[in-house]
Amino acid sequence: MKKVCFLFVVFILFSCSKEEIGPQCKNCVGNPIIPNSDKKILIVNEGNFGFGNASLSVYNPTTKELTNSVFQQANNFPLGDVAQSATLINNTIYVVVNNSSKIEVINKTNFTSIATLTGLISPRYILQINNTKAYVSNLFSNQIQLINLSNNTIIGSISTPSNWTEEMLLFNDTAYICDVSNNQILLINTNSDAVITSVSTGEQPLSLVKDKNNKLWILCDGGINSSLPQLIKFNPQTRQTEQVFTFNSINESPSEIEIDSAGEHIYFINNHIYKMNINDAQLPATSWVSNNNHIFYGLKIDQTTNDIYVSDAKDFVQNSTVFRYSQNGQLLHQFNAGINSGAFLVVE
C-alpha cells in the first residue's frame, strides 16, 4: 500500500465536504480510559489528510476491551492531522503526527500529553539511538532531525540526499534509513551523526526488519506502477546485498514488512498477508491470510505472543476494522477502531 498516495487521494475526493469525514472515530463507543498495567495494543488511526481527525485507540488483548479516541479523552484536545507512527522510548509513547509537523509525547498509562515536540518539518518515524538521542525521518525535507530525549527538543539535523526518508532501523552504531526518493538505504554513524555511505535498492524502499542472523530485509514497493517491487536481503557486516526477490508485476504493491519474535518468518501485505521463511529461495506463491475483499492497510506482530494485527481501511473514510490472528492464522477477534488504522504499538 502506498499510504502517502492514499491520503492525498482521500484529501482530493473530500476536500469540499468535511462533514462527510466526521469525527475522529465515527459512531464509536466512547469507553472510559481505565489506567492499568495490562499489556495494550495502541492503534494509530491516521485520519484523513487535511482534516485533523487522527486518533488513538487502545485494545486489551486479554479482555478484548477496546477504547477509542483515548488521546482526545485524556487531554481534551485532538491529536492532530495524520498520525503516522508511534514508538515506545524510555517507557514513554512518542506519536509522530505528520501533517501537524509535531510529535506528541504521551504517558503510556493514562495517555496524557507530557510534551509536544514542535518545529519538525513533515515527520514520519522516530528512532531511538540511545537514552538521550533520537532521529526523526521526514517527508518534504532533506534532513534527518536530531531530538534530545531528555527535554524533547530539536538539537540538530543530518543532511540527506533526498527529501523523503521513511522507516529506520538501528544495528550496532549504525542507523539504516530508507531513502525513498533515491532508491537507497542510507547508513548513518550514530556517534558522529553523519551519513557514511548508501546502498542501492529497488524503487521506493519503505520498510525494513532484522532477522535472527542479523541480516536486514528491505521491502521496496516499486513506485506507482513504475517498476517491479523487490524484497532485498542485506548483510550489514559486509554491506553487501545477498539476495533480491523480485515480484511478478508492477501492479503489485507490497508493504508493512514484519518479522516474528524468533526472527525466522517475515510477513508483509501484498493485498493479502504473505508469510515467508528467511531461508526460502523464492517469494511465497500463495497468501498466508486472504483479505476476503478487505483492504489490508496496517500490520503488526506482537513479539510476545506472535499474534498478528491487520487493519482493513475500507474506503479510507469509514472506521477501520482490525483483525487479530494467531500465529497459526486463526482469526481470534475483530473490532472497529478509528479512521485509517495505519500503525500499531505494543505497550507493556
Rosetta silent file (secondary structure, phi, psi, omega in degrees, C-alpha in Angstrom):
SEQUENCE: MKKVCFLFVVFILFSCSKEEIGPQCKNCVGNPIIPNSDKKILIVNEGNFGFGNASLSVYNPTTKELTNSVFQQANNFPLGDVAQSATLINNTIYVVVNNSSKIEVINKTNFTSIATLTGLISPRYILQINNTKAYVSNLFSNQIQLINLSNNTIIGSISTPSNWTEEMLLFNDTAYICDVSNNQILLINTNSDAVITSVSTGEQPLSLVKDKNNKLWILCDGGINSSLPQLIKFNPQTRQTEQVFTFNSINESPSEIEIDSAGEHIYFINNHIYKMNINDAQLPATSWVSNNNHIFYGLKIDQTTNDIYVSDAKDFVQNSTVFRYSQNGQLLHQFNAGINSGAFLVVE
SCORE:     score description
SCORE:     0.000 S_00000001
   1 L     0.000  133.997  177.236    0.000    0.000    0.000 S_00000001
   2 L   -98.455   88.956 -168.867    1.273    3.438   -0.859 S_00000001
   3 H   -63.424  -38.468 -179.757   -0.098    5.243    2.176 S_00000001
   4 H   -60.157  -43.693 -179.822    1.062    8.709    1.232 S_00000001
   5 H   -64.253  -40.904 -179.438   -0.725    8.453   -2.105 S_00000001
   6 H   -61.839  -41.613 -177.899   -3.926    7.170   -0.487 S_00000001
   7 H   -64.166  -40.303  178.220   -4.054   10.086    1.930 S_00000001
   8 H   -66.791  -37.978  178.122   -3.728   12.624   -0.880 S_00000001
   9 H   -62.271  -45.557  178.727   -6.432   10.853   -2.894 S_00000001
  10 H   -62.530  -39.994  179.247   -8.828   10.966    0.053 S_00000001
  11 H   -60.106  -44.585 -178.820   -7.982   14.629    0.595 S_00000001
  12 H   -66.102  -43.165 -175.984   -8.792   15.498   -3.024 S_00000001
  13 H   -65.178  -32.647 -172.350  -12.011   13.479   -3.073 S_00000001
  14 L  -118.492   19.427 -175.338  -13.414   15.041    0.074 S_00000001
  15 L   -66.427  -19.562 -179.057  -11.843   18.491    0.144 S_00000001
  16 L  -104.488    6.636 -174.821  -15.219   20.149   -0.354 S_00000001
  17 L  -146.155   66.279 -177.106  -17.211   18.048    2.115 S_00000001
  18 H   -62.763  -29.800 -178.857  -15.542   17.820    5.512 S_00000001
  19 H   -63.531  -20.347  178.105  -18.810   16.950    7.213 S_00000001
  20 H   -75.386  -26.460  177.524  -18.727   13.626    5.387 S_00000001
  21 H   -73.370  -47.198  173.225  -15.431   12.752    7.090 S_00000001
  22 L    79.254 -159.407 -173.522  -16.815   13.494   10.524 S_00000001
  23 L   -73.032 -179.262 -177.519  -15.250   12.964   13.943 S_00000001
  24 L   -62.336  -35.526  178.330  -12.103   11.115   14.852 S_00000001
  25 L  -140.717  105.610 -171.768  -13.980    7.858   15.286 S_00000001
  26 L   -73.483  123.429  175.055  -17.431    7.741   13.726 S_00000001
  27 L    60.852   25.243  178.483  -20.117    6.111   15.880 S_00000001
  28 L   -81.171  146.531  174.896  -17.502    4.546   18.169 S_00000001
  29 L   -73.955  122.604 -175.923  -18.457    3.593   21.714 S_00000001
  30 L   -85.578   68.365  177.627  -16.625    6.027   23.977 S_00000001
  31 L   -61.157  139.030  179.822  -15.466    3.620   26.687 S_00000001
  32 L   -69.034  153.146  177.173  -13.739    5.467   29.528 S_00000001
  33 L   -76.787  125.966  177.288   -9.979    5.150   29.947 S_00000001
  34 L  -116.859  101.000 -178.760   -9.131    2.807   32.812 S_00000001
  35 L   -61.149  132.788  175.965   -5.432    3.058   33.664 S_00000001
  36 L  -156.688  175.345 -176.751   -3.890   -0.340   34.394 S_00000001
  37 L   -97.415    5.869  179.985   -0.665   -2.255   33.969 S_00000001
  38 L   -64.255  154.115  171.636   -2.025   -4.730   31.409 S_00000001
  39 L   -64.999  141.145 -179.246   -0.359   -5.052   28.036 S_00000001
  40 E  -129.143  152.346  169.730   -2.091   -2.870   25.476 S_00000001
  41 E  -107.596  111.498  177.672   -2.140   -2.613   21.710 S_00000001
  42 E   -85.881  126.949 -178.342   -2.094    1.044   20.753 S_00000001
  43 E  -108.348  120.597 -178.289   -3.732    1.598   17.366 S_00000001
  44 E   -93.260  110.063 -179.476   -2.625    4.678   15.445 S_00000001
  45 E   -96.745  111.347 -174.431   -5.515    5.959   13.348 S_00000001
  46 L   -59.301  -37.198 -168.138   -4.188    8.306   10.670 S_00000001
  47 L    76.956 -159.970 -178.886   -7.479   10.031    9.976 S_00000001
  48 L  -114.659  139.491 -177.803   -7.772   11.914    6.676 S_00000001
  49 L   -56.113  124.371  176.411   -5.203   14.303    5.234 S_00000001
  50 L    89.534   -1.700 -174.765   -6.134   17.904    5.971 S_00000001
  51 L  -110.397   -7.690  176.359   -8.996   17.146    8.357 S_00000001
  52 L    62.928   30.158 -176.857   -7.240   16.907   11.720 S_00000001
  53 L  -112.666   31.424  171.928   -9.130   13.747   12.689 S_00000001
  54 L   -67.633  154.151 -179.665   -6.256   11.471   13.668 S_00000001
  55 E  -156.785  170.590  175.834   -6.839    9.456   16.833 S_00000001
  56 E  -122.047  135.829  172.861   -5.544    6.680   19.077 S_00000001
  57 E  -116.366  152.410  178.953   -7.398    3.516   20.062 S_00000001
  58 E  -127.770  129.120 -178.293   -6.340    1.080   22.789 S_00000001
  59 E  -119.039  131.463  175.323   -7.056   -2.648   22.740 S_00000001
  60 E   -97.393  109.512 -175.667   -6.571   -5.022   25.668 S_00000001
  61 L   -69.027  -18.457  178.760   -5.704   -8.440   24.168 S_00000001
  62 L   -79.184  -49.016 -177.851   -6.524  -10.243   27.433 S_00000001
  63 L   -93.950  -12.666 -175.981  -10.019   -8.852   27.985 S_00000001
  64 L    63.956   24.882  177.077  -10.639   -7.884   24.340 S_00000001
  65 E   -85.416  144.046 -179.469  -11.807   -4.469   25.514 S_00000001
  66 E  -125.260  136.453  172.592  -11.401   -1.506   23.164 S_00000001
  67 E  -125.829  124.713 -179.728  -11.256    2.198   23.946 S_00000001
  68 L   -99.504  158.826  175.974  -11.324    4.697   21.072 S_00000001
  69 L    54.178   44.502 -175.463  -10.160    8.324   20.974 S_00000001
  70 H   -69.360  -33.815  179.084   -8.045    7.913   24.110 S_00000001
  71 H   -65.307  -46.076  179.173   -5.845   10.932   23.402 S_00000001
  72 H   -61.250  -43.386  179.450   -8.842   13.234   22.998 S_00000001
  73 H   -61.464  -43.443 -173.931  -10.428   11.837   26.163 S_00000001
  74 H   -75.490  -26.849 -170.676   -7.270   12.253   28.218 S_00000001
  75 H  -120.395  -10.731  179.673   -6.302   15.722   27.004 S_00000001
  76 L    61.705   26.204  168.544   -9.474   17.442   25.801 S_00000001
  77 L  -150.128  153.717 -174.148   -7.868   18.400   22.512 S_00000001
  78 L   -71.349  158.581 -179.807   -7.443   16.445   19.252 S_00000001
  79 L   -67.581  -41.238  179.004   -4.300   14.523   18.340 S_00000001
  80 L   136.259 -155.619 -171.625   -3.841   16.368   15.050 S_00000001
  81 L  -111.382  110.834  178.114   -3.584   15.792   11.323 S_00000001
  82 L    66.567   89.199  173.363   -2.354   12.375   10.070 S_00000001
  83 E   -79.765  113.749 -171.941   -0.900   10.243   12.866 S_00000001
  84 E   -89.820  -44.832 -172.909    1.851    8.343   11.061 S_00000001
  85 E  -157.675  166.418  176.743    3.598    6.157   13.641 S_00000001
  86 E  -143.643  141.291 -177.358    4.154    5.500   17.346 S_00000001
  87 E  -139.004  140.906  176.192    7.236    4.302   19.209 S_00000001
  88 E   -92.420  117.845 -178.159    7.898    3.407   22.842 S_00000001
  89 E  -130.913  125.941  179.377   11.004    5.248   24.077 S_00000001
  90 L    49.866   42.741  176.561   12.194    5.306   27.700 S_00000001
  91 L    66.397   22.053 -179.770    8.828    3.913   28.809 S_00000001
  92 E  -132.321  146.151 -178.384    7.001    6.784   27.088 S_00000001
  93 E   -90.622  128.923  174.283    4.952    6.831   23.870 S_00000001
  94 E  -111.215  113.825 -179.531    6.086    9.089   21.024 S_00000001
  95 E  -105.209  119.167 -179.106    3.346    9.601   18.413 S_00000001
  96 E   -88.254  119.906 -178.080    4.503   11.173   15.139 S_00000001
  97 E  -110.913   98.584 -165.882    1.792   13.400   13.654 S_00000001
  98 L   -58.030  -62.372 -172.432    2.935   14.013   10.099 S_00000001
  99 L   -76.445  -12.629  173.289    0.858   16.858    8.684 S_00000001
 100 L   -89.669   -2.130  176.247    0.751   18.670   12.034 S_00000001
 101 L    55.461   44.798 -177.312    4.579   18.720   11.986 S_00000001
 102 E  -150.358  167.686  170.139    4.824   17.539   15.567 S_00000001
 103 E  -127.128  126.074  175.120    5.398   14.614   17.900 S_00000001
 104 E   -90.968  126.413  177.021    3.147   14.100   20.903 S_00000001
 105 E   -99.151  120.635 -164.289    4.958   12.624   23.912 S_00000001
 106 E  -127.066  139.868  172.488    2.396   10.646   25.885 S_00000001
 107 E   -64.840  128.338 -172.884    2.143    8.894   29.245 S_00000001
 108 L   -75.987  -13.547 -178.302    1.763    5.185   28.463 S_00000001
 109 L   -92.063  -47.797 -175.697   -0.656    4.537   31.356 S_00000001
 110 L  -116.151   -1.165  173.376   -3.242    7.298   31.103 S_00000001
 111 L    67.650   19.903  173.499   -2.375    8.784   27.641 S_00000001
 112 L   -76.527  150.279 -179.217   -1.993   12.329   28.900 S_00000001
 113 E   -76.931  125.227  177.095    0.337   14.590   26.947 S_00000001
 114 E   -90.248  -39.769  179.880    3.729   15.059   28.602 S_00000001
 115 E  -158.911  157.400  172.757    5.163   17.303   25.897 S_00000001
 116 E  -120.837  115.923 -177.490    4.547   18.408   22.326 S_00000001
 117 E   -90.270  111.449 -177.345    7.648   18.438   20.170 S_00000001
 118 L  -111.301  178.375 -179.779    7.227   21.124   17.505 S_00000001
 119 L    86.695    6.472  177.014    9.452   22.659   14.849 S_00000001
 120 L   -81.253  163.193 -176.604    9.577   19.476   12.796 S_00000001
 121 L   -87.226  -75.659  177.211    9.167   19.566    9.023 S_00000001
 122 L  -148.742   72.227 -167.851    6.967   16.663    7.989 S_00000001
 123 E   -66.886  146.604 -179.651    7.914   13.862   10.387 S_00000001
 124 E  -118.421  -54.096 -178.612    7.366   10.187    9.568 S_00000001
 125 E  -139.871  154.650  174.863    9.160    7.958   12.090 S_00000001
 126 E  -120.871  136.812 -178.671   11.259    8.352   15.229 S_00000001
 127 E  -124.799  121.156  176.555   14.182    6.048   16.058 S_00000001
 128 E   -73.682  128.176  177.947   15.781    5.900   19.497 S_00000001
 129 L   -96.453  -45.431  174.376   19.585    5.972   19.246 S_00000001
 130 L  -152.782 -165.462 -175.764   20.389    5.999   22.973 S_00000001
 131 L   -67.564  -18.444 -175.023   18.813    7.215   26.209 S_00000001
 132 L  -122.831   -2.063 -174.972   19.144   10.864   25.224 S_00000001
 133 E  -135.666  143.262  175.843   19.070   10.965   21.417 S_00000001
 134 E  -142.575  156.994  174.290   16.655   10.030   18.639 S_00000001
 135 E  -107.505  147.715  174.819   16.389   10.508   14.863 S_00000001
 136 E  -125.910  123.405  176.030   13.261   11.652   13.010 S_00000001
 137 E   -82.448  162.365 -170.587   12.761   10.890    9.311 S_00000001
 138 E  -140.294  149.817  166.065   10.972   13.397    7.092 S_00000001
 139 E  -106.741  139.025 -179.591    8.821   13.880    4.038 S_00000001
 140 L    68.888   27.773  177.969    9.453   17.103    2.066 S_00000001
 141 L  -153.604  133.792  179.833   12.769   17.778    3.816 S_00000001
 142 L   -86.661   53.320  179.086   16.380   16.899    3.018 S_00000001
 143 E  -161.008  149.136  164.878   17.249   16.124    6.597 S_00000001
 144 E   -96.632  125.155 -179.019   17.026   13.705    9.492 S_00000001
 145 E   -91.651  142.380 -178.343   16.262   15.752   12.576 S_00000001
 146 E   -99.277  133.678 -176.405   18.017   15.037   15.898 S_00000001
 147 E  -118.007  134.060  170.193   15.989   15.002   19.113 S_00000001
 148 E   -87.347  112.557 -176.339   17.164   15.422   22.688 S_00000001
 149 L   -75.513  -14.708 -179.903   15.047   12.906   24.592 S_00000001
 150 L   -72.115  -35.571  179.959   15.864   14.484   27.945 S_00000001
 151 L  -128.440    7.358  176.933   13.895   17.647   27.182 S_00000001
 152 L    54.287   55.873  177.546   12.167   16.717   23.890 S_00000001
 153 E  -129.505  158.874  175.360   13.752   19.429   21.774 S_00000001
 154 E   -81.425  128.587 -177.272   15.372   19.534   18.338 S_00000001
 155 E  -117.807    0.563  179.292   19.155   19.739   18.693 S_00000001
 156 E   163.450 -168.993 -179.528   20.315   19.455   15.091 S_00000001
 157 E  -155.691  160.945  175.973   19.941   17.695   11.780 S_00000001
 158 E  -119.161  123.684 -179.985   21.692   15.403    9.319 S_00000001
 159 E   -69.394  138.795  179.150   21.577   16.362    5.639 S_00000001
 160 L  -122.841  154.359 -176.602   20.159   13.687    3.338 S_00000001
 161 L   -66.654  -25.617 -176.596   20.396   13.355   -0.467 S_00000001
 162 L  -128.807  174.680 -176.733   16.626   13.396   -0.977 S_00000001
 163 L  -103.701   26.915  175.716   13.536   14.921    0.571 S_00000001
 164 E  -149.211  101.918  171.816   11.795   11.694    1.589 S_00000001
 165 E  -112.998  147.281 -170.547   13.135    9.374    4.283 S_00000001
 166 E  -125.608 -123.962 -174.756   10.917    6.747    5.813 S_00000001
 167 E   -66.628  153.644 -177.374   11.432    3.795    8.197 S_00000001
 168 E  -135.263  155.030  179.515   14.680    3.439   10.155 S_00000001
 169 E  -144.719  136.610  179.908   16.483    0.629   11.997 S_00000001
 170 E  -103.570  128.363  174.947   19.368    0.707   14.472 S_00000001
 171 E  -139.375  118.804 -172.814   22.030   -2.021   14.422 S_00000001
 172 L    56.272 -124.903 -177.592   25.178   -1.597   16.500 S_00000001
 173 L  -104.986   22.907 -178.020   26.346    2.003   15.950 S_00000001
 174 E  -124.259  134.416  172.797   24.712    2.429   12.542 S_00000001
 175 E   -99.053  129.420  178.716   21.241    3.661   11.618 S_00000001
 176 E  -104.942  120.908 -169.067   19.822    2.225    8.394 S_00000001
 177 E  -126.904  129.896  178.399   17.341    4.631    6.829 S_00000001
 178 E   -72.364  112.747  174.148   15.032    4.197    3.848 S_00000001
 179 E   -97.085   94.586 -168.677   15.806    6.963    1.347 S_00000001
 180 L   -68.076  -46.391 -175.088   12.670    6.595   -0.729 S_00000001
 181 L   -65.234  -32.920 -176.805   13.262    9.205   -3.434 S_00000001
 182 L   -99.512    4.999  177.001   16.775    7.994   -4.263 S_00000001
 183 L    54.472   56.336 -179.293   16.011    4.258   -4.058 S_00000001
 184 E  -157.274  165.915  171.783   18.670    3.522   -1.474 S_00000001
 185 E  -106.099  127.187  175.784   19.393    2.824    2.183 S_00000001
 186 E   -88.508  137.262  174.932   21.407    5.468    3.995 S_00000001
 187 E  -108.732  118.796 -177.544   23.929    4.328    6.594 S_00000001
 188 E  -115.593  127.364  173.992   24.442    6.882    9.348 S_00000001
 189 E   -73.901  119.200 -173.515   27.127    6.631   12.012 S_00000001
 190 L   -80.399   -7.353  175.013   25.234    7.350   15.223 S_00000001
 191 L   -84.157  -42.108 -179.921   28.348    8.544   17.052 S_00000001
 192 L   -96.307  -10.837 -177.284   29.212   11.246   14.534 S_00000001
 193 L    55.424   49.155 -179.062   25.639   11.720   13.203 S_00000001
 194 E  -136.150  144.077  174.968   26.935   11.647    9.639 S_00000001
 195 E   -70.168  124.332 -177.678   25.989    9.691    6.514 S_00000001
 196 E  -101.426  -28.059  176.730   28.867    7.294    5.882 S_00000001
 197 E  -169.334  179.534  176.053   27.594    5.510    2.775 S_00000001
 198 E  -142.717  158.261 -178.732   24.485    4.369    0.913 S_00000001
 199 E  -128.000  127.394 -179.734   23.304    1.116   -0.633 S_00000001
 200 E   -70.340  144.379  178.772   21.213    0.934   -3.813 S_00000001
 201 L  -132.878 -170.129  169.220   17.867   -0.876   -3.612 S_00000001
 202 L   -74.016 -177.267 -177.157   14.793   -1.356   -5.725 S_00000001
 203 L   -72.409  131.295  176.469   12.399    1.534   -6.273 S_00000001
 204 L    58.323   70.820  171.011   10.940    3.123   -3.138 S_00000001
 205 E   -71.280  120.945 -173.044   12.334    1.242   -0.130 S_00000001
 206 E  -115.422  -27.870 -175.772    9.776    1.935    2.594 S_00000001
 207 E  -148.574  157.359 -176.954   10.280   -0.579    5.401 S_00000001
 208 E  -155.430  153.566  177.534   12.869   -2.952    6.828 S_00000001
 209 E  -139.536  167.043  177.416   13.404   -5.546    9.573 S_00000001
 210 E  -117.161  133.983 -179.097   16.322   -7.533   11.057 S_00000001
 211 L   -93.957 -176.842 -175.334   16.285  -11.346   11.267 S_00000001
 212 L   -67.894  -18.123  178.691   17.872  -13.724   13.800 S_00000001
 213 L   -96.189   12.157 -178.746   21.072  -13.835   11.737 S_00000001
 214 L    61.861   31.958  171.246   21.393  -10.050   11.832 S_00000001
 215 L   -97.626  144.363  178.360   20.510   -9.735    8.144 S_00000001
 216 E   -96.162  140.310  176.899   18.309   -6.839    7.055 S_00000001
 217 E  -116.572  119.324 -172.892   15.245   -7.374    4.874 S_00000001
 218 E  -113.929  125.073 -178.261   14.251   -4.306    2.865 S_00000001
 219 E  -103.101  122.334 -179.354   10.868   -4.059    1.144 S_00000001
 220 E  -114.646  124.946 -171.864   10.644   -1.849   -1.963 S_00000001
 221 L   -85.674   -6.184  175.738    7.153   -1.243   -3.362 S_00000001
 222 L    85.366    3.599 -178.617    8.231   -0.367   -6.933 S_00000001
 223 L    76.942 -170.406 -178.597    6.647    3.062   -7.042 S_00000001
 224 L   -86.234   89.629 -178.163    3.272    3.805   -8.590 S_00000001
 225 L    50.811   40.832 -174.375    3.159    1.065  -11.246 S_00000001
 226 L  -102.888  -45.444  179.995    6.689    2.112  -12.160 S_00000001
 227 L  -149.351  170.838 -178.958    8.902   -0.947  -11.651 S_00000001
 228 L   -70.139  129.635  175.959    8.789   -4.451  -10.187 S_00000001
 229 L   -62.902  158.070 -179.440    8.742   -4.443   -6.376 S_00000001
 230 E  -139.627  148.844  168.399   11.623   -6.148   -4.584 S_00000001
 231 E  -115.667  122.171 -171.791   12.423   -7.784   -1.260 S_00000001
 232 E  -115.744  132.036  173.221   16.141   -7.456   -0.547 S_00000001
 233 E  -100.234  121.233 -172.481   18.277   -9.424    1.899 S_00000001
 234 E  -124.572  136.661  179.046   21.217   -7.278    3.013 S_00000001
 235 E   -98.966  109.240 -177.753   24.240   -8.131    5.147 S_00000001
 236 L   -71.141  -18.349  178.946   25.173   -5.133    7.341 S_00000001
 237 L   -72.498  -45.607 -179.663   28.516   -6.713    8.277 S_00000001
 238 L   -93.437  -13.676 -175.391   29.784   -6.885    4.687 S_00000001
 239 L    58.300   41.426  178.833   27.449   -4.137    3.432 S_00000001
 240 E  -124.193  144.634  171.979   26.531   -6.371    0.531 S_00000001
 241 E   -77.092  126.569 -176.933   23.173   -7.411   -0.908 S_00000001
 242 E   -96.447  -34.616  178.929   22.899  -11.189   -0.568 S_00000001
 243 E  -148.341  148.161  173.047   19.580  -11.882   -2.306 S_00000001
 244 E  -127.851  119.145  176.603   16.998   -9.998   -4.328 S_00000001
 245 E  -103.005  119.321 -175.124   13.462  -11.375   -4.549 S_00000001
 246 E  -105.695  130.838  178.666   11.543   -9.725   -7.383 S_00000001
 247 L   -75.155  163.831 -169.648    7.753   -9.635   -7.526 S_00000001
 248 L   -82.847  -23.176 -170.808    5.948  -10.608  -10.715 S_00000001
 249 L  -139.902  143.883  175.055    4.001   -7.472  -11.600 S_00000001
 250 L   -70.313  -13.326  177.906    4.394   -3.692  -11.417 S_00000001
 251 L   -79.482  -12.748  176.751    0.763   -3.643  -10.290 S_00000001
 252 L   -76.607  152.532 -177.522    1.767   -5.297   -7.017 S_00000001
 253 L  -145.069   72.590 -178.273    2.442   -3.035   -4.040 S_00000001
 254 L   -67.195  146.739 -177.582    3.961   -4.908   -1.068 S_00000001
 255 E  -156.110  172.674  169.322    4.152   -3.046    2.232 S_00000001
 256 E    59.088   52.207  179.709    4.359   -3.285    6.024 S_00000001
 257 E   -67.157  135.222  178.130    7.144   -5.841    6.444 S_00000001
 258 E  -136.015  162.080  177.923    7.174   -7.501    9.892 S_00000001
 259 E  -137.618  147.135 -176.903    9.143  -10.363   11.466 S_00000001
 260 L   -76.188  175.183 -173.422    8.188  -12.802   14.232 S_00000001
 261 L   -66.125  -26.037  178.069    9.795  -12.992   17.666 S_00000001
 262 L   -80.231  -11.328 -177.209   12.164  -15.787   16.603 S_00000001
 263 L    71.206   26.067 -174.091   13.423  -13.690   13.701 S_00000001
 264 L  -112.391  -27.509 -175.274   12.619  -16.546   11.322 S_00000001
 265 E  -122.865  129.173  178.432    9.411  -15.647    9.492 S_00000001
 266 E   -98.278  140.473  174.939    8.708  -12.494    7.525 S_00000001
 267 E  -124.354  146.264  173.453    5.192  -11.183    6.979 S_00000001
 268 E  -155.834  162.594  176.724    4.060   -8.456    4.601 S_00000001
 269 E   -97.242  131.135  169.319    0.934   -7.134    2.926 S_00000001
 270 L  -143.887   73.475 -164.660    0.507   -7.512   -0.819 S_00000001
 271 L    69.490  -58.379  174.400   -3.275   -7.180   -0.988 S_00000001
 272 L   -99.210 -179.040  172.141   -3.317  -10.321    1.193 S_00000001
 273 E   -96.902  130.829  177.758   -0.920  -11.234    4.022 S_00000001
 274 E  -114.824  147.405  179.310    2.076  -13.318    2.965 S_00000001
 275 E  -125.156  136.964 -174.378    4.424  -15.310    5.196 S_00000001
 276 E  -143.765  132.377  173.965    7.962  -16.273    4.236 S_00000001
 277 E   -76.001  144.092 -177.428   10.782  -18.143    5.983 S_00000001
 278 L   -66.779  -13.092  177.952   14.111  -16.301    5.910 S_00000001
 279 L   -98.790    0.698  179.739   15.686  -19.406    4.313 S_00000001
 280 L   -64.678  146.917 -178.409   13.176  -19.636    1.478 S_00000001
 281 L   -90.141   -9.946  179.943   14.641  -19.492   -2.016 S_00000001
 282 L  -151.549  166.569  177.535   11.695  -17.621   -3.515 S_00000001
 283 L   -65.766  150.285  178.757    8.743  -15.450   -2.639 S_00000001
 284 L   -62.685  138.075 -178.086    5.641  -17.262   -1.361 S_00000001
 285 L   -83.599  -25.331 -178.967    3.334  -18.353   -4.180 S_00000001
 286 L  -127.443  156.252 -177.864    0.166  -18.276   -2.091 S_00000001
 287 L   -76.024  154.480  175.982   -1.088  -15.978    0.634 S_00000001
 288 L   -84.407  -42.667  174.304   -0.996  -16.860    4.319 S_00000001
 289 E  -132.945  124.879  178.227   -4.239  -14.981    5.086 S_00000001
 290 L   -76.025  147.365  178.683   -6.619  -13.864    2.336 S_00000001
 291 L   -76.852  -14.246  179.245   -8.026  -10.359    2.522 S_00000001
 292 L    48.731   44.472  177.742  -11.520  -11.651    1.665 S_00000001
 293 L    72.338   12.178  171.486  -12.199   -8.416   -0.220 S_00000001
 294 L   -87.369  162.569  176.477  -10.937   -6.233    2.636 S_00000001
 295 L  -103.830   92.857  179.245   -8.295   -3.551    2.056 S_00000001
 296 E   -66.330  133.598 -169.295   -5.413   -4.607    4.303 S_00000001
 297 E  -130.651  -55.868  178.563   -3.519   -1.487    5.361 S_00000001
 298 E  -113.410  149.233 -175.420   -1.547   -1.688    8.622 S_00000001
 299 E  -142.001  139.861  177.763    0.259   -4.763   10.019 S_00000001
 300 E  -153.288  143.340  173.904    1.914   -5.602   13.352 S_00000001
 301 E  -111.650  126.868  173.191    3.210   -8.690   15.168 S_00000001
 302 L   -74.141  113.896 -173.307    3.037   -8.864   18.961 S_00000001
 303 L   -70.512  -11.982  177.160    6.547  -10.103   19.778 S_00000001
 304 L   -85.681  -44.811 -175.326    5.357  -11.798   22.988 S_00000001
 305 L  -106.368  -14.682 -172.080    2.515  -13.901   21.570 S_00000001
 306 L    64.051   17.494  169.833    3.215  -13.677   17.825 S_00000001
 307 L   -65.242  145.628 -178.075   -0.409  -12.619   17.353 S_00000001
 308 E  -112.331  130.061  177.035   -0.816  -10.669   14.113 S_00000001
 309 E  -111.720  130.302  178.085   -2.874   -7.477   13.864 S_00000001
 310 E  -138.547  141.100 -178.424   -4.000   -6.179   10.485 S_00000001
 311 E  -105.144  150.724  171.970   -6.362   -3.344    9.638 S_00000001
 312 E  -109.614  113.109 -176.444   -8.956   -3.003    6.902 S_00000001
 313 L   -78.248   -9.090  179.916   -9.063    0.616    5.753 S_00000001
 314 L    55.670 -117.555 -178.725  -12.340    0.023    3.862 S_00000001
 315 L  -101.934   13.414  179.710  -12.996    3.175    1.803 S_00000001
 316 L    67.105   13.272  177.022  -10.476    5.295    3.787 S_00000001
 317 L  -125.443  -39.096  176.344  -13.377    7.321    5.209 S_00000001
 318 L   -74.056  168.963  171.758  -15.190    4.855    7.463 S_00000001
 319 E   -63.222  143.216  176.264  -13.744    3.477   10.683 S_00000001
 320 E   -75.199  152.687  168.128  -11.211    0.723   10.078 S_00000001
 321 E  -103.404  135.648  178.145  -11.786   -2.855   11.170 S_00000001
 322 E  -109.100  130.819  177.388   -8.875   -4.558   12.927 S_00000001
 323 E  -108.234  135.710  176.995   -8.396   -8.320   12.685 S_00000001
 324 E  -113.376  119.967 -179.836   -6.338  -10.244   15.236 S_00000001
 325 E  -114.215  150.141  171.569   -4.890  -13.588   14.081 S_00000001
 326 L   -77.272  170.440  178.648   -2.925  -16.239   15.929 S_00000001
 327 L   -66.996  -10.794  175.601    0.494  -17.299   14.617 S_00000001
 328 L   -95.920    3.778  177.844   -1.333  -20.243   13.022 S_00000001
 329 L    86.744   11.906  179.544   -3.582  -17.943   11.015 S_00000001
 330 L   -85.270  131.285  177.076   -6.687  -18.410   13.167 S_00000001
 331 E   -71.779  119.166 -177.418   -8.927  -15.347   13.491 S_00000001
 332 E   -96.664  -33.196 -175.771   -9.113  -14.579   17.217 S_00000001
 333 E  -169.451  155.283  170.845  -11.059  -11.318   17.252 S_00000001
 334 E  -143.818  148.952 -176.319  -12.129   -8.349   15.161 S_00000001
 335 E  -159.316  164.641  179.753  -13.231   -4.867   16.162 S_00000001
 336 E   -98.608  131.226  176.427  -13.648   -1.324   14.815 S_00000001
 337 E  -109.734 -142.215 -179.794  -11.039    1.335   15.557 S_00000001
 338 E   -93.620 -162.625 -175.666  -10.682    4.838   14.067 S_00000001
 339 E   -83.277  127.456  178.645  -10.266    6.089   10.509 S_00000001
 340 L    56.705   65.204  176.890   -7.325    4.628    8.535 S_00000001
 341 E   -68.473  103.263 -170.729   -5.711    2.472   11.219 S_00000001
 342 E  -107.782  -14.870 -176.968   -2.194    2.521    9.801 S_00000001
 343 E  -150.265  158.317  179.880    0.117    1.512   12.654 S_00000001
 344 E  -133.793  152.618  175.324    0.196   -0.445   15.903 S_00000001
 345 E  -140.468  126.101  175.793    2.349   -0.304   19.023 S_00000001
 346 E   -84.091  122.727 -176.400    2.588   -2.976   21.720 S_00000001
 347 E  -117.179  120.077  179.270    2.724   -1.216   25.106 S_00000001
 348 L  -124.451    0.000    0.000    3.723   -3.166   28.214 S_00000001
